[in-house]
């Protein structure tokens, strides 16, 4: 991009992502901006300005762009300034443009599914969760999903566990910890359902007995995704 004269080069491939033939879109950023969805145009420009001011090492932003048939596709744009004038103003920038529509659609479907699951989970007496880990390291992972009932059962907000899965492991009673860990390791090796009853020590010092049932499934990139249910059996 020749910033000072607003001339873009090598734009035919970018235009083709949206169904336009070579030459149908003028070779300028102004012309390209007309294709960006109005809801994302200001944020896209702000992302560039932050990079132009030296606040970020690269410019990157995701936005919707209008196709020739009137539909919208999600694009990811990344670039950086490679030449500046003596006063620091950008002169030339280079970048890439990628079609991420399928990824965005998958994310949207996942969010919709999570919302539905959350509504169902509110009517389940126990705790529902998903746990993601490396197949060769099942004791260190993350919780992509855990139902809101975790607050009542464990006294830990869901957001805390999605950031730091070890927060729940620290609640294991020390006399049960090795038995629980060995069970997780065995289930990860065999991919068989894991059931275990053990004690948790809550933040206020109370002891709570729980029964856990979880099934691991193999995911791409040698990962395991566990689907599990935790029931409070303290009074049973």
N, C-alpha and C positions, 0 to 999 in steps of 0.2 A: 504494500500500500504506500503510494507516494502521498504522504499526509498533507503536505503543503498545497499540492495541486489537486488533491482528492482524486487520484487515479488508481484503480485497482487493476492488477494483472492476474492472469490465470484464473479467471472467474467462471469459465465455461463448465468446469466440473462441478463447481458449487451450484450453479444454476441448474445443472442436470439433476441434482438431488431433488429439486423441486419440480421437475418436469418441464423446464424451459429449454428451448433450443439455443445454440450459440448465438449471441448477439441480441437476444430478446431482452436482456437486462443490461442497462447501461453500466459501464465499468467505473462506478463511483460508489463511495460509501453512502452518499445521500440516496442513491437509487436503491441500494441494498436495504437501507433502513426502512424504505417504504414497504418491504416485504415482512419486516419483523412485526410480530403481534403488538398492538398498542400497549397492552398490559406489561410487556417486557422491554419495551424500547428504552425507557428512562434508566432502568436498572442495568441494561446492557451498556449504555453510554457511560454510566457511573463506573462500571467495572473497568472500562477502558481508561477513563480519566484517572482513576486510582493508580493504574499502572503507569500512565504517562507522567504522573507526578512523582513516580519512583516509590510509591507506597507498597506496591506488590511486585515481585520479580517477573511475573507474567500476567497477561490479561487472559481471563477465562470466564466464560458465562454460557449458560444454557437458555435457549429461548425457542419459541415457536415461530415458524416462518410460513408464509402463505404460498401454497403450490399454485401451479398454473390452473389447476381444476378447481381452485377455491378452497381446498382442504388445507389443514395445517400439519406440519411435521416439526418434530423437535430436533434442533441442531445444537451441537456443542462446538463452541468456537474458542480456540486458544491461540495466543500470539504474543509477540513481544517487539518492542522498539529496538531496532538495530543501528539506527543512525540518528544523531541529534545535531541541532545547530549549536553555535557557540553559546547562545543563551539558554541552552538546555531543551528547547522546544523540539518535539519529535519531527523527524524528516521522513524516515522510512520504517515500516513495520512489516513483519512476516507472520504468517499464521496458518492454521489448519481449520478445516470445518468438517464435522462428522455428523452423520445422521444417527440419532440416538432414540428414534421414535419407539422402536420395539422395547428398549430398556425402560423408557418412561411409561409405556403402557403396562409393562410387567410390574413396575413399581406401583402404579395406580391400582392394578388388580390386587396386589399384595396388601395395600392399605385398606382397600374395600373388604378384603377377606378378614384382615385383622379387626376391623370395626365390627363385622358380623360376629366373629369369634368372641369379641369382648362383650357383646350383648348377650350371647349365650352363656358365657362364663359367669355373668352376674347372677344367673339362676342356678349355678352349680354350687353345692355346699363346700366342696374342696377347692383346691388350687390347681389351675391348669398352666402348663408352661411348655416352652420349646427351649432346648439347650443345644447350642452349636459348639463343636470342638473339633480339633484335629484328631484323626483316627488313632494316631500314635501318642496322643497326649490328652486323654479324655478328662483329666482332672483340672484342666485349664481351658476355659471357654467363655462363652457369653450367652445371655438369655435374650434371643430376638423377641420373645414374647413371654410375659408372665401376667396372669390375671390380677385384677385389682384386689382380690381377696387376700393377697399376700400381706397387705397392710394389717388386716385383722389377725391372720394366722401367725405371721412372723414379726410384725411390727416394723417392716422395712418397706419403703415406697417402691413401686415397680421401676421407676426411673433410676433409682440407685442400683438396682440389680442389673438393669440393662447396661449400665456403665461399668459395673464391677461385680462379676459373678462370684468372686471370692467372699463377698459379704455374707452370702448364705452358707458357704462352707465353714466360715468362722463360727457359726452357730452350732455345729455338730458337737455333741457331747464327746469329750476326749476319750471316754471308754468305748465309744461306738465308732470313732472316726476311722480306724484301720479297717474294720469290718465293712463299713460303707464303701470306702475307697476300693477295696479288693473286689467288691461286688460290681462297682462301676467298670473297673478294668476288665473283668471277666465278660460282662455284657458287651463291652466295646469290642472285645476280641471275637466273640461268637455271634454277635448281632441278635442275640436272643433277648426277650423281655426281661427286665430287671425288676424284682420286687424286694423291698426291704422295709423293716420296721426298726426305727431308731429314735433316739432322743435329741432334741434341740434345746439349747440353753438360750432363752430370749434375752434381750437387752436389759430387762428389768429383773433378771435372775431367775425367772420361772422356768420350769422344765416342761417341755411339751413333747408328747409321743406322737410320731407321725408315721403313716404308712405310705410308701412311695411305690408307684408302678410307672415304669418308663420303658419305651421301646426305641432302640436306636436304628436309624436307617442311613445307609451310605449315600453321601452326596458327592458332587463333582469336586475335584481338586483334593481328594483324600480327606474329606471332612465327614463328620457324623452329625446328624440332626436327631435329637431325642424329642419324642412327644411324651409328655408325662403328666401324672396326676398325683397330687399330695393330699392325703386325708388326715385330719386331726383325729387321733384315736385315744387321746388322753383319758377320756371318760368312758371308754368302752371296756 
